[in-house]
Amino acid sequence: MPVTVATSPPASRGRTRSVAALWSLAALMLLVPLGIRFVNAGRAGGPLPPSYLPAFEGPRVRQAAFAAHRLPELQRLAPAYVVIGDSMAGTRIDERRLAELTGRPVAPLLHPGSGPAFWYLALKNWVIASGIEPRVVFIFFRDTNLTDVMFRLDEQFRWSLDLVAGDREDALNAVLAARTDRLLYQLHAVIEDTYQPDRARAWMEPALTNWPARQMIPSRRRRDEFFAGLNARFSFDHLRPMEAADIQILEDSQADFDRYANESALPLMLQDARRAGLALCFVRVQRRPVGGKPPRQSPALARYVEDLRRYLTAHGALFLDDTGDPRLTLDMYEDGDHIRKGARRLYTEIFHERLRHLFP
């Protein structure tokens, strides 16, 4: 009598092999990155220091040291006026011309690509910490950026916060805790603890970026001079115009002042300035004109600006809105919302005239 041997159908065996292959691939994807830990272990250094914003991120290596030199610089200058902001302020205010018009020194504390978290820390850790007593501190912003604490805290711009942050920033951390997805950042902390990618990046990035310079310029002194000159080429005066640069589409979802004001750094700015006896003036820049007129504002944005005006006035701050000034014409603009270099002096003169009561 013939004996029948049970065998698995070919399709079933194929599926089994496919599932096994997928599991093997998944295991490799999880295990291979663990090699980063062994490479890190061969390099000097202990555990990563805790972040000054633990609600926002886990332990990390600072990409830049706190710019402590700003404090003695401000003390030596003793400015009567301080300007804080990003490239919106940097391409508008000619500090030399403003000093000529007022007869008093002006200190620009500017960083391209910065946001309200940076502006708040610059006010707290540079201006107030230095002990100077300026007549007015001007803070430049666009539309709803002032109350969007998450603006420019992504990976591309986040590093600049290291320049103005202390070892602990509890007040700002509390604000970010109310705005962030804690589960997301807890997951990031687990990944860092397991694979240590941030630790690896802390030594790999400088090694990779400095390698070409080391090959071309063996002398460290000359290499440092080269990098200093290179960084100077990327200052405001050397930015290359781009027709669509920095033009952003405003989302009306951000134009809800009551919703976002108390979850922003704005109350912290007002509170710290009041305690230090400083006068703040917030300047909303006019975006790039369209068809010879200021860009259209949605009803939501118009309500937001009016709510912002009332809030600042109620808290003892000043507010200047450039939008609608007929003297700010399209020919003054270069790329996006930036003012061209040749028009910076004119803008400064218009700015001085509109706020003449602040410049005795």
MARKOLBA-651157 format. One record per residue (C-alpha): chain; x, y, z; residue number from 1; residue in three letters. Coordinates in steps of 0.2 Angstrom, whole numbers, m for minus. Example, Ala and Ser with C-alpha at 12.3 -4.5 7.8 and 13.67 -1.06 7.14 Angstrom:
residues 2
chaine = A&xx = 62&yy = m22&zz = 39&num = 1&residu = Ala
chaine = A&xx = 68&yy = m5&zz = 36&num = 2&residu = Ser
end
This chain:
residues 360
chaine = A&xx = 0&yy = 0&zz = 0&num = 1&residu = Met
chaine = A&xx = 8&yy = 17&zz = m5&num = 2&residu = Pro
chaine = A&xx = 13&yy = 29&zz = 9&num = 3&residu = Val
chaine = A&xx = 8&yy = 47&zz = 8&num = 4&residu = Thr
chaine = A&xx = 20&yy = 60&zz = 15&num = 5&residu = Val
chaine = A&xx = 12&yy = 76&zz = 20&num = 6&residu = Ala
chaine = A&xx = 21&yy = 91&zz = 13&num = 7&residu = Thr
chaine = A&xx = 18&yy = 110&zz = 15&num = 8&residu = Ser
chaine = A&xx = 12&yy = 118&zz = m1&num = 9&residu = Pro
chaine = A&xx = 25&yy = 128&zz = m10&num = 10&residu = Pro
chaine = A&xx = 16&yy = 144&zz = m7&num = 11&residu = Ala
chaine = A&xx = 15&yy = 141&zz = 12&num = 12&residu = Ser
chaine = A&xx = 34&yy = 138&zz = 12&num = 13&residu = Arg
chaine = A&xx = 37&yy = 154&zz = 3&num = 14&residu = Gly
chaine = A&xx = 27&yy = 164&zz = 15&num = 15&residu = Arg
chaine = A&xx = 36&yy = 157&zz = 29&num = 16&residu = Thr
chaine = A&xx = 53&yy = 161&zz = 22&num = 17&residu = Arg
chaine = A&xx = 47&yy = 179&zz = 18&num = 18&residu = Ser
chaine = A&xx = 41&yy = 182&zz = 36&num = 19&residu = Val
chaine = A&xx = 57&yy = 175&zz = 42&num = 20&residu = Ala
chaine = A&xx = 67&yy = 187&zz = 31&num = 21&residu = Ala
chaine = A&xx = 57&yy = 202&zz = 37&num = 22&residu = Leu
chaine = A&xx = 60&yy = 197&zz = 55&num = 23&residu = Trp
chaine = A&xx = 78&yy = 195&zz = 51&num = 24&residu = Ser
chaine = A&xx = 79&yy = 212&zz = 42&num = 25&residu = Leu
chaine = A&xx = 70&yy = 221&zz = 57&num = 26&residu = Ala
chaine = A&xx = 82&yy = 213&zz = 69&num = 27&residu = Ala
chaine = A&xx = 97&yy = 219&zz = 59&num = 28&residu = Leu
chaine = A&xx = 89&yy = 237&zz = 58&num = 29&residu = Met
chaine = A&xx = 88&yy = 237&zz = 77&num = 30&residu = Leu
chaine = A&xx = 104&yy = 228&zz = 81&num = 31&residu = Leu
chaine = A&xx = 116&yy = 236&zz = 69&num = 32&residu = Val
chaine = A&xx = 114&yy = 254&zz = 75&num = 33&residu = Pro
chaine = A&xx = 120&yy = 247&zz = 92&num = 34&residu = Leu
chaine = A&xx = 137&yy = 247&zz = 85&num = 35&residu = Gly
chaine = A&xx = 137&yy = 266&zz = 87&num = 36&residu = Ile
chaine = A&xx = 137&yy = 263&zz = 106&num = 37&residu = Arg
chaine = A&xx = 154&yy = 254&zz = 104&num = 38&residu = Phe
chaine = A&xx = 161&yy = 267&zz = 94&num = 39&residu = Val
chaine = A&xx = 156&yy = 281&zz = 106&num = 40&residu = Asn
chaine = A&xx = 163&yy = 270&zz = 120&num = 41&residu = Ala
chaine = A&xx = 180&yy = 271&zz = 113&num = 42&residu = Gly
chaine = A&xx = 180&yy = 290&zz = 114&num = 43&residu = Arg
chaine = A&xx = 182&yy = 301&zz = 129&num = 44&residu = Ala
chaine = A&xx = 167&yy = 308&zz = 138&num = 45&residu = Gly
chaine = A&xx = 154&yy = 303&zz = 151&num = 46&residu = Gly
chaine = A&xx = 135&yy = 304&zz = 150&num = 47&residu = Pro
chaine = A&xx = 127&yy = 318&zz = 140&num = 48&residu = Leu
chaine = A&xx = 123&yy = 333&zz = 151&num = 49&residu = Pro
chaine = A&xx = 104&yy = 336&zz = 154&num = 50&residu = Pro
chaine = A&xx = 95&yy = 348&zz = 142&num = 51&residu = Ser
chaine = A&xx = 90&yy = 365&zz = 149&num = 52&residu = Tyr
chaine = A&xx = 73&yy = 361&zz = 141&num = 53&residu = Leu
chaine = A&xx = 69&yy = 344&zz = 147&num = 54&residu = Pro
chaine = A&xx = 51&yy = 345&zz = 142&num = 55&residu = Ala
chaine = A&xx = 57&yy = 348&zz = 124&num = 56&residu = Phe
chaine = A&xx = 72&yy = 336&zz = 122&num = 57&residu = Glu
chaine = A&xx = 83&yy = 323&zz = 131&num = 58&residu = Gly
chaine = A&xx = 101&yy = 325&zz = 136&num = 59&residu = Pro
chaine = A&xx = 112&yy = 332&zz = 123&num = 60&residu = Arg
chaine = A&xx = 128&yy = 340&zz = 119&num = 61&residu = Val
chaine = A&xx = 127&yy = 359&zz = 115&num = 62&residu = Arg
chaine = A&xx = 131&yy = 363&zz = 97&num = 63&residu = Gln
chaine = A&xx = 137&yy = 381&zz = 103&num = 64&residu = Ala
chaine = A&xx = 143&yy = 388&zz = 120&num = 65&residu = Ala
chaine = A&xx = 133&yy = 401&zz = 129&num = 66&residu = Phe
chaine = A&xx = 139&yy = 418&zz = 121&num = 67&residu = Ala
chaine = A&xx = 145&yy = 425&zz = 138&num = 68&residu = Ala
chaine = A&xx = 156&yy = 438&zz = 129&num = 69&residu = His
chaine = A&xx = 140&yy = 448&zz = 125&num = 70&residu = Arg
chaine = A&xx = 138&yy = 453&zz = 143&num = 71&residu = Leu
chaine = A&xx = 154&yy = 463&zz = 145&num = 72&residu = Pro
chaine = A&xx = 152&yy = 470&zz = 127&num = 73&residu = Glu
chaine = A&xx = 135&yy = 477&zz = 132&num = 74&residu = Leu
chaine = A&xx = 142&yy = 484&zz = 148&num = 75&residu = Gln
chaine = A&xx = 156&yy = 493&zz = 139&num = 76&residu = Arg
chaine = A&xx = 144&yy = 500&zz = 126&num = 77&residu = Leu
chaine = A&xx = 130&yy = 505&zz = 138&num = 78&residu = Ala
chaine = A&xx = 118&yy = 506&zz = 124&num = 79&residu = Pro
chaine = A&xx = 103&yy = 518&zz = 126&num = 80&residu = Ala
chaine = A&xx = 93&yy = 507&zz = 113&num = 81&residu = Tyr
chaine = A&xx = 94&yy = 488&zz = 110&num = 82&residu = Val
chaine = A&xx = 87&yy = 479&zz = 95&num = 83&residu = Val
chaine = A&xx = 83&yy = 461&zz = 96&num = 84&residu = Ile
chaine = A&xx = 77&yy = 450&zz = 82&num = 85&residu = Gly
chaine = A&xx = 81&yy = 439&zz = 67&num = 86&residu = Asp
chaine = A&xx = 85&yy = 445&zz = 49&num = 87&residu = Ser
chaine = A&xx = 69&yy = 456&zz = 49&num = 88&residu = Met
chaine = A&xx = 77&yy = 467&zz = 61&num = 89&residu = Ala
chaine = A&xx = 95&yy = 464&zz = 54&num = 90&residu = Gly
chaine = A&xx = 90&yy = 470&zz = 36&num = 91&residu = Thr
chaine = A&xx = 80&yy = 485&zz = 43&num = 92&residu = Arg
chaine = A&xx = 89&yy = 494&zz = 56&num = 93&residu = Ile
chaine = A&xx = 106&yy = 503&zz = 52&num = 94&residu = Asp
chaine = A&xx = 112&yy = 504&zz = 70&num = 95&residu = Glu
chaine = A&xx = 125&yy = 517&zz = 65&num = 96&residu = Arg
chaine = A&xx = 112&yy = 528&zz = 57&num = 97&residu = Arg
chaine = A&xx = 101&yy = 526&zz = 72&num = 98&residu = Leu
chaine = A&xx = 115&yy = 531&zz = 84&num = 99&residu = Ala
chaine = A&xx = 118&yy = 546&zz = 73&num = 100&residu = Glu
chaine = A&xx = 100&yy = 551&zz = 74&num = 101&residu = Leu
chaine = A&xx = 98&yy = 549&zz = 93&num = 102&residu = Thr
chaine = A&xx = 115&yy = 554&zz = 98&num = 103&residu = Gly
chaine = A&xx = 116&yy = 538&zz = 109&num = 104&residu = Arg
chaine = A&xx = 124&yy = 520&zz = 106&num = 105&residu = Pro
chaine = A&xx = 113&yy = 506&zz = 99&num = 106&residu = Val
chaine = A&xx = 116&yy = 488&zz = 102&num = 107&residu = Ala
chaine = A&xx = 110&yy = 475&zz = 89&num = 108&residu = Pro
chaine = A&xx = 107&yy = 458&zz = 96&num = 109&residu = Leu
chaine = A&xx = 102&yy = 449&zz = 81&num = 110&residu = Leu
chaine = A&xx = 103&yy = 431&zz = 74&num = 111&residu = His
chaine = A&xx = 97&yy = 425&zz = 57&num = 112&residu = Pro
chaine = A&xx = 84&yy = 411&zz = 58&num = 113&residu = Gly
chaine = A&xx = 80&yy = 415&zz = 77&num = 114&residu = Ser
chaine = A&xx = 63&yy = 414&zz = 85&num = 115&residu = Gly
chaine = A&xx = 53&yy = 420&zz = 100&num = 116&residu = Pro
chaine = A&xx = 62&yy = 408&zz = 112&num = 117&residu = Ala
chaine = A&xx = 79&yy = 415&zz = 106&num = 118&residu = Phe
chaine = A&xx = 72&yy = 433&zz = 108&num = 119&residu = Trp
chaine = A&xx = 66&yy = 430&zz = 126&num = 120&residu = Tyr
chaine = A&xx = 82&yy = 422&zz = 131&num = 121&residu = Leu
chaine = A&xx = 93&yy = 436&zz = 123&num = 122&residu = Ala
chaine = A&xx = 82&yy = 448&zz = 133&num = 123&residu = Leu
chaine = A&xx = 84&yy = 438&zz = 150&num = 124&residu = Lys
chaine = A&xx = 102&yy = 432&zz = 148&num = 125&residu = Asn
chaine = A&xx = 111&yy = 445&zz = 139&num = 126&residu = Trp
chaine = A&xx = 102&yy = 462&zz = 142&num = 127&residu = Val
chaine = A&xx = 95&yy = 460&zz = 159&num = 128&residu = Ile
chaine = A&xx = 109&yy = 449&zz = 165&num = 129&residu = Ala
chaine = A&xx = 122&yy = 462&zz = 159&num = 130&residu = Ser
chaine = A&xx = 114&yy = 475&zz = 171&num = 131&residu = Gly
chaine = A&xx = 113&yy = 489&zz = 157&num = 132&residu = Ile
chaine = A&xx = 99&yy = 501&zz = 158&num = 133&residu = Glu
chaine = A&xx = 93&yy = 505&zz = 140&num = 134&residu = Pro
chaine = A&xx = 79&yy = 517&zz = 137&num = 135&residu = Arg
chaine = A&xx = 70&yy = 505&zz = 125&num = 136&residu = Val
chaine = A&xx = 72&yy = 487&zz = 120&num = 137&residu = Val
chaine = A&xx = 65&yy = 484&zz = 102&num = 138&residu = Phe
chaine = A&xx = 59&yy = 467&zz = 97&num = 139&residu = Ile
chaine = A&xx = 55&yy = 464&zz = 79&num = 140&residu = Phe
chaine = A&xx = 43&yy = 450&zz = 73&num = 141&residu = Phe
chaine = A&xx = 32&yy = 446&zz = 59&num = 142&residu = Arg
chaine = A&xx = 13&yy = 443&zz = 60&num = 143&residu = Asp
chaine = A&xx = 10&yy = 429&zz = 73&num = 144&residu = Thr
chaine = A&xx = 28&yy = 424&zz = 76&num = 145&residu = Asn
chaine = A&xx = 28&yy = 432&zz = 93&num = 146&residu = Leu
chaine = A&xx = 16&yy = 420&zz = 101&num = 147&residu = Thr
chaine = A&xx = 22&yy = 405&zz = 92&num = 148&residu = Asp
chaine = A&xx = 35&yy = 398&zz = 104&num = 149&residu = Val
chaine = A&xx = 38&yy = 383&zz = 93&num = 150&residu = Met
chaine = A&xx = 43&yy = 394&zz = 78&num = 151&residu = Phe
chaine = A&xx = 61&yy = 390&zz = 73&num = 152&residu = Arg
chaine = A&xx = 64&yy = 377&zz = 86&num = 153&residu = Leu
chaine = A&xx = 66&yy = 363&zz = 73&num = 154&residu = Asp
chaine = A&xx = 82&yy = 354&zz = 70&num = 155&residu = Glu
chaine = A&xx = 88&yy = 367&zz = 57&num = 156&residu = Gln
chaine = A&xx = 87&yy = 382&zz = 68&num = 157&residu = Phe
chaine = A&xx = 87&yy = 374&zz = 86&num = 158&residu = Arg
chaine = A&xx = 106&yy = 375&zz = 89&num = 159&residu = Trp
chaine = A&xx = 106&yy = 394&zz = 90&num = 160&residu = Ser
chaine = A&xx = 96&yy = 393&zz = 106&num = 161&residu = Leu
chaine = A&xx = 112&yy = 387&zz = 114&num = 162&residu = Asp
chaine = A&xx = 120&yy = 404&zz = 112&num = 163&residu = Leu
chaine = A&xx = 108&yy = 412&zz = 124&num = 164&residu = Val
chaine = A&xx = 102&yy = 398&zz = 136&num = 165&residu = Ala
chaine = A&xx = 109&yy = 395&zz = 153&num = 166&residu = Gly
chaine = A&xx = 111&yy = 378&zz = 161&num = 167&residu = Asp
chaine = A&xx = 93&yy = 379&zz = 167&num = 168&residu = Arg
chaine = A&xx = 78&yy = 388&zz = 158&num = 169&residu = Glu
chaine = A&xx = 64&yy = 383&zz = 169&num = 170&residu = Asp
chaine = A&xx = 51&yy = 396&zz = 164&num = 171&residu = Ala
chaine = A&xx = 54&yy = 393&zz = 145&num = 172&residu = Leu
chaine = A&xx = 54&yy = 374&zz = 149&num = 173&residu = Asn
chaine = A&xx = 36&yy = 376&zz = 157&num = 174&residu = Ala
chaine = A&xx = 30&yy = 385&zz = 142&num = 175&residu = Val
chaine = A&xx = 36&yy = 372&zz = 130&num = 176&residu = Leu
chaine = A&xx = 29&yy = 358&zz = 141&num = 177&residu = Ala
chaine = A&xx = 12&yy = 365&zz = 137&num = 178&residu = Ala
chaine = A&xx = 15&yy = 365&zz = 118&num = 179&residu = Arg
chaine = A&xx = 24&yy = 349&zz = 115&num = 180&residu = Thr
chaine = A&xx = 20&yy = 331&zz = 112&num = 181&residu = Asp
chaine = A&xx = 28&yy = 323&zz = 128&num = 182&residu = Arg
chaine = A&xx = 26&yy = 305&zz = 120&num = 183&residu = Leu
chaine = A&xx = 36&yy = 310&zz = 105&num = 184&residu = Leu
chaine = A&xx = 50&yy = 317&zz = 116&num = 185&residu = Tyr
chaine = A&xx = 50&yy = 303&zz = 128&num = 186&residu = Gln
chaine = A&xx = 52&yy = 291&zz = 112&num = 187&residu = Leu
chaine = A&xx = 67&yy = 302&zz = 107&num = 188&residu = His
chaine = A&xx = 75&yy = 300&zz = 124&num = 189&residu = Ala
chaine = A&xx = 73&yy = 281&zz = 123&num = 190&residu = Val
chaine = A&xx = 81&yy = 281&zz = 106&num = 191&residu = Ile
chaine = A&xx = 96&yy = 292&zz = 112&num = 192&residu = Glu
chaine = A&xx = 98&yy = 281&zz = 128&num = 193&residu = Asp
chaine = A&xx = 98&yy = 265&zz = 117&num = 194&residu = Thr
chaine = A&xx = 108&yy = 270&zz = 101&num = 195&residu = Tyr
chaine = A&xx = 117&yy = 287&zz = 107&num = 196&residu = Gln
chaine = A&xx = 115&yy = 295&zz = 90&num = 197&residu = Pro
chaine = A&xx = 116&yy = 313&zz = 97&num = 198&residu = Asp
chaine = A&xx = 132&yy = 308&zz = 106&num = 199&residu = Arg
chaine = A&xx = 139&yy = 301&zz = 90&num = 200&residu = Ala
chaine = A&xx = 134&yy = 317&zz = 80&num = 201&residu = Arg
chaine = A&xx = 143&yy = 328&zz = 93&num = 202&residu = Ala
chaine = A&xx = 160&yy = 321&zz = 88&num = 203&residu = Trp
chaine = A&xx = 156&yy = 315&zz = 70&num = 204&residu = Met
chaine = A&xx = 150&yy = 332&zz = 63&num = 205&residu = Glu
chaine = A&xx = 165&yy = 342&zz = 68&num = 206&residu = Pro
chaine = A&xx = 177&yy = 328&zz = 62&num = 207&residu = Ala
chaine = A&xx = 168&yy = 327&zz = 45&num = 208&residu = Leu
chaine = A&xx = 166&yy = 346&zz = 42&num = 209&residu = Thr
chaine = A&xx = 184&yy = 350&zz = 48&num = 210&residu = Asn
chaine = A&xx = 193&yy = 337&zz = 38&num = 211&residu = Trp
chaine = A&xx = 193&yy = 346&zz = 21&num = 212&residu = Pro
chaine = A&xx = 200&yy = 362&zz = 30&num = 213&residu = Ala
chaine = A&xx = 213&yy = 352&zz = 39&num = 214&residu = Arg
chaine = A&xx = 219&yy = 344&zz = 22&num = 215&residu = Gln
chaine = A&xx = 220&yy = 361&zz = 14&num = 216&residu = Met
chaine = A&xx = 226&yy = 372&zz = 29&num = 217&residu = Ile
chaine = A&xx = 238&yy = 362&zz = 41&num = 218&residu = Pro
chaine = A&xx = 240&yy = 377&zz = 52&num = 219&residu = Ser
chaine = A&xx = 227&yy = 378&zz = 66&num = 220&residu = Arg
chaine = A&xx = 229&yy = 397&zz = 67&num = 221&residu = Arg
chaine = A&xx = 226&yy = 400&zz = 49&num = 222&residu = Arg
chaine = A&xx = 212&yy = 388&zz = 49&num = 223&residu = Arg
chaine = A&xx = 203&yy = 398&zz = 63&num = 224&residu = Asp
chaine = A&xx = 206&yy = 414&zz = 53&num = 225&residu = Glu
chaine = A&xx = 199&yy = 405&zz = 38&num = 226&residu = Phe
chaine = A&xx = 183&yy = 400&zz = 47&num = 227&residu = Phe
chaine = A&xx = 181&yy = 417&zz = 55&num = 228&residu = Ala
chaine = A&xx = 182&yy = 425&zz = 38&num = 229&residu = Gly
chaine = A&xx = 170&yy = 412&zz = 31&num = 230&residu = Leu
chaine = A&xx = 157&yy = 416&zz = 45&num = 231&residu = Asn
chaine = A&xx = 159&yy = 434&zz = 41&num = 232&residu = Ala
chaine = A&xx = 154&yy = 431&zz = 23&num = 233&residu = Arg
chaine = A&xx = 137&yy = 425&zz = 29&num = 234&residu = Phe
chaine = A&xx = 133&yy = 440&zz = 39&num = 235&residu = Ser
chaine = A&xx = 117&yy = 451&zz = 35&num = 236&residu = Phe
chaine = A&xx = 128&yy = 462&zz = 23&num = 237&residu = Asp
chaine = A&xx = 133&yy = 447&zz = 13&num = 238&residu = His
chaine = A&xx = 117&yy = 437&zz = 11&num = 239&residu = Leu
chaine = A&xx = 113&yy = 432&zz = m7&num = 240&residu = Arg
chaine = A&xx = 96&yy = 438&zz = m13&num = 241&residu = Pro
chaine = A&xx = 83&yy = 425&zz = m17&num = 242&residu = Met
chaine = A&xx = 67&yy = 430&zz = m24&num = 243&residu = Glu
chaine = A&xx = 56&yy = 419&zz = m14&num = 244&residu = Ala
chaine = A&xx = 67&yy = 419&zz = 2&num = 245&residu = Ala
chaine = A&xx = 58&yy = 419&zz = 19&num = 246&residu = Asp
chaine = A&xx = 40&yy = 421&zz = 11&num = 247&residu = Ile
chaine = A&xx = 29&yy = 411&zz = 22&num = 248&residu = Gln
chaine = A&xx = 11&yy = 407&zz = 21&num = 249&residu = Ile
chaine = A&xx = 1&yy = 412&zz = 36&num = 250&residu = Leu
chaine = A&xx = m10&yy = 399&zz = 43&num = 251&residu = Glu
chaine = A&xx = m26&yy = 407&zz = 51&num = 252&residu = Asp
chaine = A&xx = m25&yy = 393&zz = 64&num = 253&residu = Ser
chaine = A&xx = m10&yy = 403&zz = 72&num = 254&residu = Gln
chaine = A&xx = m20&yy = 419&zz = 72&num = 255&residu = Ala
chaine = A&xx = m29&yy = 415&zz = 88&num = 256&residu = Asp
chaine = A&xx = m21&yy = 427&zz = 101&num = 257&residu = Phe
chaine = A&xx = m32&yy = 421&zz = 116&num = 258&residu = Asp
chaine = A&xx = m27&yy = 403&zz = 112&num = 259&residu = Arg
chaine = A&xx = m8&yy = 405&zz = 110&num = 260&residu = Tyr
chaine = A&xx = m3&yy = 421&zz = 120&num = 261&residu = Ala
chaine = A&xx = m2&yy = 412&zz = 137&num = 262&residu = Asn
chaine = A&xx = 7&yy = 397&zz = 129&num = 263&residu = Glu
chaine = A&xx = 21&yy = 408&zz = 122&num = 264&residu = Ser
chaine = A&xx = 36&yy = 417&zz = 128&num = 265&residu = Ala
chaine = A&xx = 28&yy = 434&zz = 127&num = 266&residu = Leu
chaine = A&xx = 22&yy = 434&zz = 145&num = 267&residu = Pro
chaine = A&xx = 39&yy = 430&zz = 151&num = 268&residu = Leu
chaine = A&xx = 47&yy = 444&zz = 141&num = 269&residu = Met
chaine = A&xx = 34&yy = 457&zz = 148&num = 270&residu = Leu
chaine = A&xx = 37&yy = 450&zz = 166&num = 271&residu = Gln
chaine = A&xx = 56&yy = 450&zz = 166&num = 272&residu = Asp
chaine = A&xx = 56&yy = 467&zz = 158&num = 273&residu = Ala
chaine = A&xx = 45&yy = 474&zz = 171&num = 274&residu = Arg
chaine = A&xx = 55&yy = 467&zz = 185&num = 275&residu = Arg
chaine = A&xx = 71&yy = 474&zz = 177&num = 276&residu = Ala
chaine = A&xx = 63&yy = 491&zz = 174&num = 277&residu = Gly
chaine = A&xx = 65&yy = 490&zz = 155&num = 278&residu = Leu
chaine = A&xx = 53&yy = 497&zz = 142&num = 279&residu = Ala
chaine = A&xx = 49&yy = 485&zz = 128&num = 280&residu = Leu
chaine = A&xx = 43&yy = 491&zz = 111&num = 281&residu = Cys
chaine = A&xx = 37&yy = 477&zz = 99&num = 282&residu = Phe
chaine = A&xx = 39&yy = 480&zz = 80&num = 283&residu = Val
chaine = A&xx = 28&yy = 471&zz = 68&num = 284&residu = Arg
chaine = A&xx = 37&yy = 472&zz = 51&num = 285&residu = Val
chaine = A&xx = 27&yy = 475&zz = 35&num = 286&residu = Gln
chaine = A&xx = 28&yy = 459&zz = 24&num = 287&residu = Arg
chaine = A&xx = 33&yy = 461&zz = 6&num = 288&residu = Arg
chaine = A&xx = 20&yy = 472&zz = m4&num = 289&residu = Pro
chaine = A&xx = 10&yy = 465&zz = m17&num = 290&residu = Val
chaine = A&xx = 3&yy = 475&zz = m32&num = 291&residu = Gly
chaine = A&xx = 10&yy = 491&zz = m24&num = 292&residu = Gly
chaine = A&xx = 0&yy = 488&zz = m8&num = 293&residu = Lys
chaine = A&xx = 4&yy = 479&zz = 8&num = 294&residu = Pro
chaine = A&xx = m1&yy = 460&zz = 7&num = 295&residu = Pro
chaine = A&xx = m19&yy = 456&zz = 11&num = 296&residu = Arg
chaine = A&xx = m23&yy = 452&zz = 29&num = 297&residu = Gln
chaine = A&xx = m36&yy = 439&zz = 33&num = 298&residu = Ser
chaine = A&xx = m50&yy = 444&zz = 46&num = 299&residu = Pro
chaine = A&xx = m42&yy = 432&zz = 58&num = 300&residu = Ala
chaine = A&xx = m25&yy = 441&zz = 57&num = 301&residu = Leu
chaine = A&xx = m33&yy = 458&zz = 58&num = 302&residu = Ala
chaine = A&xx = m41&yy = 452&zz = 74&num = 303&residu = Arg
chaine = A&xx = m25&yy = 445&zz = 81&num = 304&residu = Tyr
chaine = A&xx = m15&yy = 461&zz = 78&num = 305&residu = Val
chaine = A&xx = m28&yy = 471&zz = 87&num = 306&residu = Glu
chaine = A&xx = m29&yy = 459&zz = 102&num = 307&residu = Asp
chaine = A&xx = m10&yy = 459&zz = 102&num = 308&residu = Leu
chaine = A&xx = m10&yy = 478&zz = 103&num = 309&residu = Arg
chaine = A&xx = m22&yy = 479&zz = 117&num = 310&residu = Arg
chaine = A&xx = m13&yy = 466&zz = 127&num = 311&residu = Tyr
chaine = A&xx = 4&yy = 474&zz = 125&num = 312&residu = Leu
chaine = A&xx = m3&yy = 491&zz = 130&num = 313&residu = Thr
chaine = A&xx = m12&yy = 484&zz = 145&num = 314&residu = Ala
chaine = A&xx = 5&yy = 477&zz = 151&num = 315&residu = His
chaine = A&xx = 14&yy = 493&zz = 149&num = 316&residu = Gly
chaine = A&xx = 23&yy = 489&zz = 132&num = 317&residu = Ala
chaine = A&xx = 24&yy = 499&zz = 116&num = 318&residu = Leu
chaine = A&xx = 18&yy = 492&zz = 99&num = 319&residu = Phe
chaine = A&xx = 23&yy = 498&zz = 82&num = 320&residu = Leu
chaine = A&xx = 15&yy = 491&zz = 66&num = 321&residu = Asp
chaine = A&xx = 24&yy = 495&zz = 50&num = 322&residu = Asp
chaine = A&xx = 10&yy = 487&zz = 40&num = 323&residu = Thr
chaine = A&xx = 1&yy = 501&zz = 29&num = 324&residu = Gly
chaine = A&xx = 15&yy = 514&zz = 30&num = 325&residu = Asp
chaine = A&xx = 15&yy = 521&zz = 12&num = 326&residu = Pro
chaine = A&xx = 33&yy = 525&zz = 13&num = 327&residu = Arg
chaine = A&xx = 38&yy = 506&zz = 14&num = 328&residu = Leu
chaine = A&xx = 37&yy = 503&zz = m5&num = 329&residu = Thr
chaine = A&xx = 41&yy = 487&zz = m15&num = 330&residu = Leu
chaine = A&xx = 57&yy = 495&zz = m21&num = 331&residu = Asp
chaine = A&xx = 64&yy = 495&zz = m3&num = 332&residu = Met
chaine = A&xx = 63&yy = 476&zz = m3&num = 333&residu = Tyr
chaine = A&xx = 75&yy = 463&zz = m9&num = 334&residu = Glu
chaine = A&xx = 71&yy = 445&zz = m6&num = 335&residu = Asp
chaine = A&xx = 55&yy = 440&zz = 2&num = 336&residu = Gly
chaine = A&xx = 52&yy = 451&zz = 17&num = 337&residu = Asp
chaine = A&xx = 69&yy = 457&zz = 19&num = 338&residu = His
chaine = A&xx = 74&yy = 476&zz = 16&num = 339&residu = Ile
chaine = A&xx = 88&yy = 478&zz = 3&num = 340&residu = Arg
chaine = A&xx = 105&yy = 485&zz = 10&num = 341&residu = Lys
chaine = A&xx = 103&yy = 501&zz = 0&num = 342&residu = Gly
chaine = A&xx = 86&yy = 505&zz = 9&num = 343&residu = Ala
chaine = A&xx = 91&yy = 501&zz = 27&num = 344&residu = Arg
chaine = A&xx = 96&yy = 519&zz = 30&num = 345&residu = Arg
chaine = A&xx = 80&yy = 525&zz = 24&num = 346&residu = Leu
chaine = A&xx = 70&yy = 512&zz = 34&num = 347&residu = Tyr
chaine = A&xx = 80&yy = 518&zz = 50&num = 348&residu = Thr
chaine = A&xx = 75&yy = 536&zz = 47&num = 349&residu = Glu
chaine = A&xx = 57&yy = 531&zz = 44&num = 350&residu = Ile
chaine = A&xx = 58&yy = 521&zz = 60&num = 351&residu = Phe
chaine = A&xx = 66&yy = 535&zz = 70&num = 352&residu = His
chaine = A&xx = 53&yy = 548&zz = 64&num = 353&residu = Glu
chaine = A&xx = 38&yy = 536&zz = 68&num = 354&residu = Arg
chaine = A&xx = 45&yy = 534&zz = 86&num = 355&residu = Leu
chaine = A&xx = 52&yy = 551&zz = 89&num = 356&residu = Arg
chaine = A&xx = 44&yy = 552&zz = 106&num = 357&residu = His
chaine = A&xx = 55&yy = 537&zz = 111&num = 358&residu = Leu
chaine = A&xx = 71&yy = 546&zz = 106&num = 359&residu = Phe
chaine = A&xx = 73&yy = 562&zz = 116&num = 360&residu = Pro
end
